[in-house]
């Protein structure tokens, strides 16, 4: 899905992408990080699309990923999660969301 400039700017995914795109550079020298992010991305896709009868995954939808990301961010806020410099579950999950946005061009304008 291609977003208009206004839609992309207002989308919460924009903030996640801005914060976590630099972490994607770590893929070049952190194979364990790549594996963790890949597993998180697979789980996110499964959570979003496990309810359908399709054998092949349908294209990732920006609105559905946004709703998922907002729920995840709300849960992090509820537990007082401070963004770490290291790799923890939440950082892996947010990096996976960022990677999915890039991979599926969900913020292209």
C-alpha positions in Angstrom: 0.0 0.0 0.0 1.3 3.4 -0.9 0.6 6.1 1.7 0.1 9.8 1.0 2.7 12.1 2.5 0.2 13.2 5.2 -0.8 9.6 6.1 2.8 8.5 6.3 3.7 11.4 8.6 0.8 10.7 10.9 1.4 6.9 11.1 3.0 5.6 14.3 5.1 3.3 12.2 7.0 6.4 11.0 8.4 6.9 14.5 9.3 3.2 14.9 11.1 3.3 11.6 13.0 6.5 12.5 14.1 5.0 15.8 14.9 1.5 14.7 16.3 1.7 11.1 19.8 2.4 12.4 19.6 -1.1 14.1 19.2 -2.7 10.7 22.9 -1.9 10.0 23.8 -4.3 12.8 22.5 -7.2 10.6 25.9 -7.1 8.8 27.9 -8.2 11.9 25.3 -9.7 14.3 23.9 -13.0 12.9 22.2 -13.7 16.2 20.4 -10.4 16.0 19.3 -11.2 12.4 17.9 -14.5 13.6 16.0 -13.0 16.5 14.5 -10.2 14.3 13.6 -12.8 11.7 11.7 -14.9 14.3 9.9 -11.8 15.6 8.9 -10.8 12.1 7.6 -14.3 11.4 5.6 -14.3 14.7 4.1 -10.9 13.9 3.0 -12.0 10.4 1.5 -15.2 12.0 -0.4 -13.1 14.6 -1.8 -10.8 11.9 -2.7 -13.5 9.4 -3.3 -16.8 11.3 -7.0 -16.5 11.2 -7.5 -16.9 7.4 -7.8 -20.1 5.4 -5.1 -19.0 2.9 -2.1 -21.2 2.3 0.0 -18.3 1.1 0.4 -15.2 3.2 -1.5 -12.1 1.9 0.4 -8.8 1.6 1.1 -7.1 4.8 -1.3 -4.3 5.5 -0.1 -1.0 7.0 -3.2 -0.4 9.1 -3.1 -3.9 10.7 0.6 -3.5 11.4 0.0 -0.1 12.8 -2.7 -1.4 15.1 -0.4 -4.2 16.3 2.5 -1.8 16.9 0.3 0.6 18.9 -0.8 -2.3 21.1 2.8 -3.3 21.6 3.9 0.2 22.4 1.0 0.6 24.9 2.0 -2.6 26.6 5.6 -1.3 26.8 4.4 2.0 28.3 2.3 0.1 30.9 5.4 -1.7 32.2 7.6 1.4 32.0 10.0 -0.1 29.5 12.9 2.2 28.8 14.5 1.8 25.4 17.7 -0.1 26.0 20.9 0.2 24.1 21.3 -3.6 24.2 19.1 -6.2 22.5 16.1 -7.3 24.5 12.7 -8.8 23.5 11.1 -5.4 22.9 14.0 -4.0 20.9 13.9 -7.2 18.7 10.2 -6.8 18.3 10.3 -3.1 17.4 13.2 -3.8 15.0 11.2 -6.5 13.4 8.3 -4.1 12.9 10.7 -1.6 11.3 12.1 -4.3 9.0 8.6 -5.3 8.0 7.7 -1.7 7.1 10.9 -1.5 5.0 10.4 -4.9 3.4 6.8 -4.2 2.4 7.2 -0.5 1.5 4.4 0.4 3.9 5.4 4.0 4.2 6.3 4.7 0.6 5.0 8.0 -0.6 
